[in-house]
């Protein structure tokens, strides 16, 4: 749905600006949020989510959506920053399996494959009928089948060493 009315004007001093609108007034209104390597679009989104988080600081939805933007739509993707937001969203709502699954994908993007595997498995266990969760886990397993082979080989070697 639409953002809370309190966010109207939070971005440009009066008119509501969405992340896909690109007029010069909007870009000028969020200049304070622009970082050295940030595009005007990313600056508008940053300003919007910063304002939303100030209004509802413990909103798992705001945090998860912001993290998803950083992972999927930002002009310069930022998986490490998204990881922090996803983890905070999980603190706010530990039962949100969609965020749990997205967090697993973020761990994967950051190269934390064993943590990603554990998070994917926890999401599947928590919601075994969710198409989103099952598809994300299947993609992970498919893309990292070599990891499975490596783990099996290590386990076999450990079992042999113990025998």
Backbone bond lengths (Angstrom), bond angles and torsions (degrees), N, CA, C in turn:
res aa  C-N    CA-C-N  psi(-1)  N-CA   C-N-CA  omega(-1)  CA-C   N-CA-C  phi
1 X - - - 1.434 - - 1.510 111.34 -
2 X 1.306 116.62 178.14 1.462 120.41 -179.66 1.522 110.84 -68.18
3 X 1.321 117.28 156.91 1.462 120.05 -179.85 1.521 110.36 -69.05
4 X 1.325 117.23 160.21 1.460 119.58 176.80 1.521 110.65 -56.67
5 X 1.335 116.66 147.28 1.464 120.82 -178.01 1.518 111.06 -58.66
6 X 1.315 117.96 -27.44 1.465 120.23 -179.77 1.523 111.61 -63.39
7 X 1.335 117.96 -21.00 1.461 120.22 178.41 1.522 111.88 -81.63
8 X 1.329 117.16 -17.00 1.461 119.55 176.48 1.522 108.64 -56.19
9 X 1.292 116.82 125.74 1.452 120.91 178.32 1.514 114.08 84.69
10 X 1.313 118.19 -5.61 1.463 120.07 -179.30 1.513 111.39 -66.90
11 X 1.325 116.02 -19.56 1.451 119.03 -173.60 1.509 114.94 -98.42
12 X 1.329 116.93 -33.39 1.459 116.64 -173.51 1.521 113.67 -137.72
13 X 1.307 116.34 22.33 1.448 119.23 175.40 1.512 114.44 78.46
14 X 1.316 119.13 17.91 1.454 118.75 175.86 1.508 114.38 162.94
15 X 1.308 118.43 -51.13 1.463 118.21 -178.01 1.522 109.54 -94.57
16 X 1.335 114.68 143.94 1.455 120.19 179.65 1.525 108.71 -74.57
17 X 1.307 116.85 129.98 1.452 121.94 -178.79 1.515 108.16 -125.27
18 X 1.320 117.28 125.32 1.456 121.85 176.83 1.509 110.49 -89.28
19 X 1.327 117.53 166.44 1.456 120.99 -175.82 1.522 114.74 -64.66
20 X 1.350 118.61 -18.68 1.453 119.46 -178.16 1.515 113.54 -99.08
21 X 1.321 117.91 -3.22 1.452 120.38 179.12 1.519 108.02 -85.31
22 X 1.335 117.29 141.42 1.451 117.39 -171.92 1.503 116.03 -129.49
23 X 1.312 120.32 33.23 1.453 119.25 -178.47 1.523 111.76 -76.86
24 X 1.315 115.46 160.99 1.462 120.76 -175.88 1.515 112.86 -64.78
25 X 1.326 117.25 -34.05 1.465 120.13 -179.66 1.519 110.57 -62.77
26 X 1.309 116.67 -40.57 1.467 120.27 179.29 1.520 110.24 -64.76
27 X 1.327 116.41 -44.11 1.462 120.06 179.91 1.523 110.68 -61.89
28 X 1.341 116.78 -40.63 1.458 120.13 179.10 1.521 111.15 -66.81
29 X 1.340 116.98 -35.00 1.458 121.70 -178.23 1.512 114.05 -67.84
30 X 1.306 117.68 -22.85 1.466 120.14 -178.52 1.524 111.95 -110.89
31 X 1.311 116.60 14.72 1.466 120.03 -177.71 1.522 112.04 -53.94
32 X 1.335 117.80 -31.75 1.459 120.83 179.93 1.523 111.98 -63.75
33 X 1.331 117.55 -21.76 1.453 120.44 -177.79 1.522 112.88 -94.61
34 X 1.328 117.72 -10.54 1.454 120.83 -175.09 1.522 110.15 -71.90
35 X 1.312 114.49 125.69 1.459 120.88 175.21 1.522 107.32 -95.24
36 X 1.285 116.59 169.70 1.456 121.17 -173.19 1.533 112.88 -55.27
37 X 1.321 118.49 -42.62 1.461 120.51 -175.45 1.522 112.85 -104.05
38 X 1.326 117.94 19.26 1.455 121.95 -173.58 1.524 111.08 -99.61
39 X 1.310 115.73 139.75 1.462 120.48 176.64 1.526 109.19 -81.51
40 X 1.341 118.23 160.52 1.470 119.77 177.23 1.523 112.74 -58.35
41 X 1.340 117.70 -37.68 1.465 120.10 178.82 1.519 110.43 -61.92
42 X 1.325 117.09 -47.67 1.466 120.13 179.04 1.524 110.86 -63.23
43 X 1.328 117.35 -34.90 1.465 120.53 178.85 1.523 110.57 -65.13
44 X 1.334 117.33 -40.16 1.471 120.17 177.79 1.525 110.76 -64.04
45 X 1.317 116.37 -42.75 1.469 119.74 179.43 1.524 109.98 -65.23
46 X 1.318 116.40 -42.83 1.466 121.39 177.48 1.528 110.63 -57.18
47 X 1.325 116.16 -45.53 1.460 120.59 180.00 1.524 110.77 -63.96
48 X 1.309 116.55 -42.27 1.463 121.20 -179.60 1.531 110.73 -62.26
49 X 1.326 117.15 -50.98 1.466 119.85 -177.84 1.531 112.09 -68.99
50 X 1.328 117.22 -32.72 1.460 119.86 175.50 1.526 109.93 -62.59
51 X 1.336 116.36 -44.47 1.469 120.57 178.42 1.526 110.64 -65.01
52 X 1.324 116.89 -42.35 1.472 120.48 -179.85 1.525 110.59 -63.84
53 X 1.319 116.97 -40.42 1.464 119.89 -179.09 1.525 111.16 -68.46
54 X 1.325 117.20 -33.42 1.468 119.44 176.17 1.529 110.74 -64.66
55 X 1.341 116.04 -39.21 1.461 120.41 -178.68 1.530 112.18 -72.71
56 X 1.309 116.80 -40.46 1.471 121.67 -178.71 1.530 108.42 -133.96
57 X 1.335 116.50 78.10 1.465 121.27 -170.41 1.530 115.13 -65.08
58 X 1.309 118.26 -26.00 1.460 119.94 -178.26 1.523 112.36 -104.89
59 X 1.316 116.81 29.13 1.455 120.76 179.75 1.526 110.13 -85.85
60 X 1.318 115.34 109.78 1.466 119.69 176.91 1.525 110.35 -61.39
61 X 1.325 116.98 -34.10 1.460 120.87 -179.13 1.527 111.54 -65.29
62 X 1.330 117.40 -45.73 1.469 120.62 178.32 1.521 109.80 -61.43
63 X 1.323 116.51 -47.55 1.467 120.39 -178.34 1.529 111.48 -62.66
64 X 1.329 116.23 -44.36 1.460 120.51 -179.18 1.530 111.56 -66.32
65 X 1.332 116.39 -41.25 1.465 119.05 178.65 1.526 111.69 -65.25
66 X 1.321 116.31 -39.92 1.470 120.43 178.04 1.530 109.63 -62.90
67 X 1.321 116.28 -45.69 1.462 120.58 178.90 1.525 110.79 -62.57
68 X 1.322 116.85 -41.86 1.466 120.27 178.33 1.520 110.60 -60.78
69 X 1.321 116.61 -41.27 1.465 120.05 177.16 1.530 109.81 -59.16
70 X 1.314 116.75 -46.78 1.469 120.43 -178.70 1.528 111.77 -62.63
71 X 1.326 116.66 -33.34 1.467 120.85 -179.27 1.529 112.57 -79.17
72 X 1.329 117.03 -36.64 1.456 119.82 -166.53 1.520 115.08 -113.83
73 X 1.315 118.36 -34.31 1.461 119.28 -168.90 1.516 114.59 -119.77
74 X 1.295 117.93 -14.90 1.461 119.80 -177.73 1.529 110.02 -61.36
75 X 1.326 115.27 145.09 1.456 119.28 179.19 1.525 111.11 -62.70
76 X 1.301 116.45 -32.25 1.463 121.65 173.58 1.521 106.03 -124.56
77 X 1.299 115.21 101.03 1.461 121.43 -174.64 1.536 110.02 -58.40
78 X 1.312 117.05 145.36 1.462 121.75 -175.80 1.529 109.36 -140.07
79 X 1.328 116.32 80.40 1.467 121.64 -175.84 1.525 111.65 -66.12
80 X 1.320 118.02 -36.16 1.470 119.40 -176.88 1.533 111.20 -69.03
81 X 1.309 116.95 -38.99 1.454 119.43 176.75 1.528 110.65 -70.58
82 X 1.326 116.48 -37.87 1.463 120.98 176.44 1.527 110.31 -61.33
83 X 1.314 116.90 -37.56 1.465 121.18 179.24 1.526 110.60 -57.78
84 X 1.306 116.91 -45.34 1.462 121.36 178.61 1.532 111.03 -60.67
85 X 1.329 116.52 -43.00 1.467 120.44 -179.96 1.529 111.68 -67.84
86 X 1.335 117.23 -42.87 1.467 120.11 177.96 1.530 111.07 -62.62
87 X 1.325 116.82 -42.30 1.472 119.65 179.02 1.524 110.86 -63.08
88 X 1.321 116.77 -40.12 1.475 120.58 177.18 1.529 110.48 -65.24
89 X 1.337 116.98 -39.83 1.468 120.73 177.41 1.528 110.33 -61.59
90 X 1.314 117.39 -38.86 1.468 120.88 178.77 1.531 111.11 -67.56
91 X 1.337 117.06 -33.70 1.464 120.01 174.98 1.530 110.39 -63.86
92 X 1.336 116.08 -38.23 1.468 120.83 -179.13 1.529 111.94 -73.05
93 X 1.325 117.36 -34.25 1.468 121.59 -179.18 1.525 109.26 -144.95
94 X 1.344 117.07 83.68 1.461 120.34 -176.02 1.528 114.73 -66.72
95 X 1.325 118.20 -11.44 1.461 121.29 -179.34 1.528 113.45 -95.33
96 X 1.316 118.48 2.37 1.464 122.57 -178.00 1.529 109.40 -79.58
97 X 1.334 116.28 97.70 1.465 119.68 -175.15 1.524 112.77 -71.69
98 X 1.322 118.74 -27.27 1.461 119.27 176.65 1.525 110.46 -66.09
99 X 1.333 116.06 -43.74 1.465 119.25 176.62 1.527 109.84 -65.50
100 X 1.325 116.86 -38.35 1.459 120.62 177.85 1.532 110.29 -58.81
101 X 1.315 116.10 -44.10 1.457 121.04 179.83 1.532 111.38 -66.66
102 X 1.336 116.24 -40.62 1.469 120.00 177.21 1.527 110.87 -66.34
103 X 1.330 116.53 -36.77 1.462 120.53 176.38 1.522 110.07 -62.52
104 X 1.322 116.84 -39.87 1.468 120.26 176.86 1.523 110.51 -59.48
105 X 1.335 116.84 -43.38 1.462 120.31 177.13 1.513 112.53 -63.59
106 X 1.313 116.08 -33.70 1.459 120.73 178.35 1.536 110.67 -69.97
107 X 1.333 116.14 -42.71 1.468 119.21 174.43 1.527 109.80 -57.00
108 X 1.308 115.51 -42.28 1.462 120.66 179.30 1.530 110.43 -60.75
109 X 1.327 117.05 -46.55 1.468 121.41 179.91 1.523 111.88 -62.53
110 X 1.331 116.29 -28.16 1.471 121.00 178.93 1.527 112.19 -87.97
111 X 1.339 117.11 2.59 1.459 120.96 177.46 1.515 114.51 83.98
112 X 1.312 117.94 11.70 1.468 122.33 -178.69 1.534 108.26 -96.57
113 X 1.336 116.38 70.28 1.453 121.30 -168.72 1.522 114.27 -68.00
114 X 1.314 118.50 -38.99 1.474 118.17 -179.84 1.526 110.67 -68.95
115 X 1.325 117.00 -36.74 1.472 120.23 175.75 1.522 109.97 -67.18
116 X 1.321 117.14 -39.17 1.463 121.34 177.33 1.522 110.17 -61.62
117 X 1.310 117.12 -44.18 1.461 121.26 179.34 1.525 110.27 -59.88
118 X 1.320 116.66 -47.75 1.473 120.42 179.92 1.528 111.35 -60.61
119 X 1.328 116.93 -40.64 1.456 120.68 -178.97 1.523 110.61 -69.46
120 X 1.345 117.04 -41.36 1.470 119.68 176.21 1.531 110.11 -59.73
121 X 1.327 116.66 -45.03 1.463 120.48 -178.81 1.526 111.42 -64.62
122 X 1.318 117.01 -38.39 1.466 120.50 177.50 1.530 110.52 -65.27
123 X 1.321 117.22 -39.27 1.470 120.84 178.89 1.526 110.51 -65.43
124 X 1.326 116.74 -42.54 1.470 120.40 178.48 1.521 110.13 -64.40
125 X 1.312 117.14 -41.47 1.460 120.55 179.34 1.534 110.64 -64.69
126 X 1.319 116.77 -38.83 1.464 120.93 -178.52 1.528 111.90 -72.14
127 X 1.325 117.50 -34.75 1.467 120.90 -177.26 1.528 110.25 -143.15
128 X 1.339 116.78 75.79 1.470 120.80 -174.12 1.530 114.98 -70.01
129 X 1.323 118.59 -5.21 1.466 120.23 179.63 1.524 113.11 -107.87
130 X 1.317 118.25 1.74 1.464 121.33 -179.11 1.528 110.68 -77.10
131 X 1.328 115.82 119.35 1.462 119.97 178.25 1.522 111.38 -59.38
132 X 1.332 117.02 -41.36 1.466 121.16 -178.79 1.525 110.62 -61.95
133 X 1.321 116.40 -48.12 1.466 121.88 -178.16 1.531 110.50 -64.18
134 X 1.325 116.27 -45.90 1.465 120.10 -179.17 1.525 111.66 -65.06
135 X 1.329 117.31 -40.61 1.464 120.25 179.15 1.524 111.71 -66.13
136 X 1.328 116.77 -41.44 1.472 120.03 178.75 1.526 110.67 -63.69
137 X 1.331 116.44 -41.39 1.465 120.11 179.21 1.533 110.93 -67.28
138 X 1.323 117.17 -43.08 1.467 120.82 178.64 1.523 110.96 -61.44
139 X 1.348 116.86 -42.56 1.467 120.12 177.95 1.521 110.95 -61.44
140 X 1.333 115.91 -42.74 1.460 120.14 178.57 1.527 110.21 -59.47
141 X 1.329 115.96 -48.74 1.470 119.80 -178.77 1.523 111.16 -62.82
142 X 1.321 116.84 -40.91 1.455 120.65 -179.64 1.524 111.05 -65.23
143 X 1.323 116.81 -44.68 1.463 120.17 -177.22 1.521 112.59 -72.32
144 X 1.315 116.45 -22.86 1.468 118.61 -174.42 1.524 112.07 -119.24
145 X 1.333 116.09 33.22 1.462 118.64 179.09 1.517 111.55 -60.73
146 X 1.324 117.81 -29.92 1.463 120.84 177.07 1.525 109.88 -62.88
147 X 1.318 117.01 -34.58 1.458 121.09 176.67 1.528 109.68 -63.37
148 X 1.332 117.18 -41.65 1.464 120.79 177.32 1.518 110.79 -59.36
149 X 1.339 116.38 -45.59 1.467 120.51 179.78 1.526 111.07 -60.99
150 X 1.336 115.47 -41.97 1.469 120.20 179.77 1.530 110.81 -64.28
151 X 1.318 116.53 -43.43 1.471 119.84 179.96 1.521 111.48 -65.46
152 X 1.337 117.04 -39.43 1.470 120.07 176.57 1.524 110.85 -63.03
153 X 1.326 116.76 -42.12 1.462 120.68 179.85 1.527 110.71 -63.45
154 X 1.327 117.43 -42.12 1.472 120.89 178.20 1.525 110.93 -63.46
155 X 1.336 116.75 -42.25 1.463 120.68 179.59 1.523 110.22 -63.77
156 X 1.331 116.53 -43.11 1.460 120.53 178.48 1.527 110.42 -61.94
157 X 1.322 116.96 -41.75 1.466 120.94 179.47 1.533 110.13 -65.49
158 X 1.340 116.99 -41.21 1.465 120.27 177.68 1.522 111.44 -64.17
159 X 1.344 115.79 -41.30 1.473 119.74 179.06 1.531 110.89 -63.95
160 X 1.339 116.19 -40.33 1.473 120.29 177.93 1.520 110.93 -64.50
161 X 1.318 116.67 -40.91 1.466 120.55 -178.50 1.526 111.02 -65.33
162 X 1.311 116.84 -33.57 1.469 120.74 178.94 1.506 112.66 -75.25
163 X 1.328 117.14 -25.94 1.481 120.76 -175.94 1.503 112.79 -78.67
